[in-house]
Amino acid sequence: MPTPPLAHDPQPQAPSKPGNDECCHSGCTFCVLEMYQEDLAAYEEALIAWQQRQQAAAAPATQGIKKPRKRA
C-alpha cells in the first residue's frame, strides 16, 4: 500500500499546456510553446525530487524491521 504524501510537501503540479491558438508562429522571443517546454522540464525534475523525498520519508518506517534469517 503506497504511503500518503507528506502534508507539508505537496506534489508538484504539471504546467498547463498552451492552447493551439496561443502561439502566433512569428518567432517571438518568449514563445509560449518554448516556455511551456521549459516549465515542463522543471516540473519533471521537481516531480522526481518529490518522489525521492516521499520514498525517503517512508523508508524509516520499514528500516527497523529485521528480516528473518534463513536456516541452513
N, C-alpha and C positions, 0 to 999 in steps of 0.2 A: 504494500500500500504506500503510495507516494506521500511524502511529508508535505503538509501545507506550507505555503510560502511564509516567510517571516513577516510579521506585521509592519515592522519598521523598515523593510526593504522591499518595496513593491516591484513587481515585474515591469521591465521597460516596455513601453508601448511602441508599436511599429508606426512609422510616419505615414501620413495619408498620401496615397498615390494621387498625383495631379490628374485632372480630367483630360480627355482628349483635346478639348478646346482651350486649355490653359497655356499651351506652348504656341507661340506665333511663328516659329521656324524662321526667325530672322537673324539668328546668331547672337542673341542678347548675351551680355557679359554674365549676367546672373540668370541663366536659363532655369526655369522651374524643373525641367527634367534632370538636369545635372545636379541641382540642389537636392532633389529627391534621392538620386543615387548616392550622394554623399551622406545624406541623413540615414538612408537605408544601411549603408556600410557601418556607420556609427552605431545604429540600433543593433545590428547583428553582433558587433563587438560587445556592446553593453549587455546583450542577452546572454552571451557566453559567460561573461564575468558574473552576471547574476546567478546563472545556473551553477557555477562553481561555488559561489557563496552559499547557495542553498544546500548543495551537497556537503560542504564543509560543516554547515550548521547541523545537519542531520547525522553526520559521522560520529560525534561524541556519544550519541545515544546507543550506538552499537559497538563502540570502541571497547567498553569494559566487559563485554560478553566473550567468554573464552570458549573456543571450540573443543569438544571432547577429543581426547587423543585416541588414535586407533590402537587397538591391541594387536600385538604380533602373534 
